[in-house]
């Protein structure tokens, strides 16, 4: 049964391989396709990169390294600050199980004030009375 599955994988494998450059290594019992190693060294959100001789690259021999290029710090920076009229605002990250503990943010000083948990920014516009 395992032999039948191996043959099926070999036959279908040539149609299912990704469009990227592949390296093929033949063993006595099976043929294994390895992806190009250039996509393995993509830095993560922490800037983590490995040397090509690092043993930790073994985990990416049969699968590609998946790195999310949309980092949370960049996404939250795109959200405009919320303008509020009160001096103190509370933030709970949306509430519920996906939120965070409620914090109160003092908006007395000018400028943006950021929630320490979720990164949302709050702004109290200055009143211009003449």
C-alpha positions, 0 to 999 in steps of 0.5 A: 500500500505504501508503494502505491502511494509513493508511485502516485506521489511520484506521478502526480508530483511533477504536475503539482510542483511549484513554479519556482526552481526545484532541486531533485535528489534521487535516493534508492527508493524515492525521488524528493524535490527540494525548493531553492534555498534562496527563499529560506533566508527571508528575514522574519519580523524580528530580523532573524536570518540564518547562515546557509550552514546553520543546522536549523535550516533542516526544517525547510528542506521539504517545505518553504519558510513562510514569513508574513511580510505584514508586520503588526507594528506596520499595520497598526501605524496605518490606523489613524488616531481616534479623535475624542473630546474627553480628557481621559479615554479608555481602551479595551482593544475591542473587548471580549476574548480578543481584547485586552485589560481596560486601560485609561489614557490621559490626553491632557498633553498635546499629541498622539497617545498610544495604548500600551497593549494594542497600539491604537492612538488617541488624540484630543484636538486642541480647542481654539477659543478667541 
